[in-house]
Amino acid sequence: MQRYILIFLLLFSFGINAQNISGQAFYESKTTVDLDVFGGGREMSEEMKKTVATMMKSALEKTYVLTFNKEESIYKEQEKLDAAPINPGFKMMMSSYTPGAQYKNLKTRQIIEENEFFGKQFLVTDSIKTLDWQITKESKQIGQYIAFKATAIKKVDPNDYSMARPKKKNEQENAEAKKDTTQPKDPMDMIEIPEEIEVTAWFTPQIPVSNGPGEYAGLPGLILELNVYRTTLLCSKIVMNPKDAEKIEPPTKGKEVSRAEYVKIVKEKTEELRENFRNGGGRRGGGF
């Protein structure tokens, strides 16, 4: 059955003239958050929980725009004028894995993204990761498009705290038993980052570009919905061949580093902050 679905998709795609295709896709992001993951959730007052929930909603519920053609794309967040204020420390932690503008070139398999971390701009270069997508027989309607389901397993960046989950109770107890009780509790000891996760994408061959939001690509049609762990990105609007679309070109701001170099920078700075926390916060983290 899956073979016939693939044949149908290919024939459907070939029937559309995609040589000069271009467009803009608007995505709404929703992320569910367990406050216990970030430590102290169970001891929070209801008022504090509401405050933290509002802050995290402002940080995690966003609108993105993917401007694309057959071979290239630029993916950016739309700024919100009414966004709630975010604690600087929380914002800094979030920015370590939430990139700015992302440029993809499907022909050269290159991705370039702007990242700000600790007030410093980085221009992170990488190759587009090829996921082993498994196309299923499931389909559904998203807006005016028929979308097909595909799944893949993705390796997780160990610094990506959006993937954090509470450790099992016995693992937490073991970690606590090994700690020096004279030091303050490190919330990071209570969480873990999974090594890999399942990604679910819904794509439409009616828009035959092998692209999607963020770093994701590689399916025979534009990705309209993406489910990554606790985050869902859903396409709310598509404008085909827009007259006033943003020019697609790579971002240029920041110090150019490879993905591996950036991961190392984030890891070292995170460890420095944790060491500072263990020492009672008496020493401020230095610059780069």
N, C-alpha and C positions, 0 to 999 in steps of 0.2 A: 504493500500500500504506500509506504513512504517513497518508494521509487517513482510511483505514478504522480505523487504530489510534487516531487522535484521536477519531473518532466513538465507538468502543468505550469509550474512557476517559471521555468526557463522559457517555455513557449510563450507564456503571457508576457514576460519581460521583453523577449525579442520582437514581439508585435508592437512595441511602443518605440517611437523614435526618441532615443535618449541622448543623442549626440550633443545637443545644445541645452539640455535640461539644467535648470537652476531653481532655487527656491529658498524659502525661510520656514523653519519649523520652530514653533514655540512650545517649550516644555515646562510643566509645573512639577516641582519636586515636593514630595511628602516623606518625612522620616519619623518613625515611631521611636521614642526614647524611653529607656528604663532609667529613672533617676538613680536607682541603686547602683548602676554601673559606675557612676561618677563619685560614689562614696557618700555615705551619710543620708541616702535617700529615705531610709526607714526612720531616721531620727528627725527628719525635717518637719517643721510645723506645716499646716495646710497653707498658710499664707506664704511661707518660703517656697513651698512646692509650686504655687501659682506663679510666683515671681520668676523662678528658674525655668518653669515651663514656657512662660511668655518670652523669656530671653532666648531659649533654645529654638522656639518656633520662629523667631525673627532670624536666627542664624541658619536654620535648616530648611525652612519653607521658602523656596526661591523660584524665580522664573528665568529660564534660559532661552537664548535664541541661537539656533544652528542655521547659519547661512552657508549654502552648499551649491556646488555644481557637480559634474560627473566625477571629477578627480580630487577636488579640494573642498575644505570647509573651514569655517571659523566659528567657535562656540563660545558665547559670552553670557555672563549673568546680566539681567536687567536690574538696574539699581532701583530700590524702593525709596520713595520720598518719606513715607510714613513708618519706616522701620524703627522698631523699639531699640533703645540703647543697649549695647552689649558690653558686659564686663571685659576690660582690656585683656586680662589674662586668659579668659575663655576664648576671646576672639583670636588671640595669638596662637593658642593651641589648635583651634579650628583651621587657621590659615595654613598650618603646616601640611595639610593634606587636601585643602580645598583650593584648586588652582584658579588663576584668573583666566584670561583669554587663552583658548586652546586652538591651535592650528593643526589640521591633519592634511597630509598629501597621500592619497591612496596609491598613486603611481610609484612614488619613491618609498612608501611605507614609513614616512617620517611624521613624528608628532612634536610640536614645539609649544610649550606653555609657559605663561608668566606665573610665578609664585612669589608671594611676599611672606617672609618669615622673620620675626623679630625686627621688623622695620627695614629689612634689607630685601631688595628685589633680586630675584633669580630668574634666569631664562633656561628652563629645563628642556633638554633635547633627548629624544628617545625614539625607538622604533615602535610602530604600532604592533601591539601584542596580538598574535594570531590565536584566537580561541578555537577550540574544537567544537564548533556549534553542531548540535544534534537537532535537526528539524523534525518536528512531530506532526501528527495528522490533525492537531487541534487548530481551529481558526475562530475568529470573532470579528465583529464589526467595531472599528474605532472611527468615529465620525463617519465620513463617506467612504472609508477605505476598508477593504478586507485585509485583516492581518493574520499572519501565521506564527505559531509559537515555536521558539527554538531555545534550547538550554545549553549551558556550558559550565565547566568548572574553572574557576579563576584563582590563581595564587594571590594572597593578600599581602600588601606592603605591611611589614611589622610595625611601622610608625603610624599607620592609619587608625586613629582612635575613634573614627566613626564606626569601626567594626568591633569596638570593645564590647565585651560581655563579662558578666560576673564569673569569677572562678567558682568551681563547685565548693560546697561548704567544707569538705574535708581538706581540699587544697588550700583554702583560706586559713583553716586552723593550723595546717602544717607550716604555712608561711609565717603565721603569727608566732608559732612556737620557736622558730629559728631566729626571730628578730630580737634585737636589743630593746628591752622594754623601757629603757631610759630615753629612747628616741621617739619623736612624734610619729603617729601612724602615717604611713605613706599610702594614699588612696590607690596608687598604681599597683600596689601589691594585691589589691582586691579584684583586679581585672586581668583579662587575657585577650590577645588578638588571635582569632582562628587562622590557621595556616592557609586554608582555602575555603571558598564559598561557592554556592551554585548561583549562576546568573540566568535570569529568564528574560528573553526579549520577544516582542511581538513586532513583526516587520511586514511591510506591504510591498509586493512586487509591482503594484500600480505606480509606485515612484521608484524606478529601477536604478537607484544609486546605492552602492554598498557602504552606507554610512549610518551614523547615529549619534546620539548625544555623548559628550565627553570623549573618552578614549575608545569607545566601542564602534566596531565596524565589522565587515566581513560576511554579511548576509546578502542574499539576492534581492534586496529592497531596503528602503529606508526604515529604520527602527522607530516605531511610534510609541512603544511602551517598553520600559526597562525596569526590572525588579532586581535590585542588588542588596541582599541582606535585608536591612530594615528600611531601605530607601526605594521609593517608586518614582520614576520619571514618566509622566504621561503627556503626550503631545496634545495640546489644546487648540492649535490653529496651524494651518499650513497655507502659505502664499506661494504659488508657483509662478516662476519667471517674473519676479517683482521688478518694477522699473527703478525703484530707489533703494535697492539692496546695498548693504555695506560691501565695500570692496574686500575681496578675500586675499589676505596677505599675512605672512607670518608676523607675530609680535616681535618687538625688538628691545623692550625694556628689561634691564637686569643683567647681572653677571651670568655669562653662559656656563652652564655645568651639565654634565651628563646626569641621567636618572640615578645611577649608582652614587655619584658624588653628592647629589642632593639628599638622598636617603642617609648617607653617612653624616652630613651636616646636621640634619634633623635629629638623628639618633644621638650624636655627641651633645647637642644642646639640651635635649631632653634629659639625658643622664646628668648633665651639669645642674639642671634645675632640680632634679630629684635629690642630688647630693646636697644642694643648698637647703632643700626642705628638711632633709634628715638632720642637718646641722642647725636647725632652728631658724633658718631664714636670715641668719646674720650676714651672709655674704651674697651680694647681688651677682647675677650672671653677667659675664662680660660680653663684649661684642664678638664679631667674627674675626 
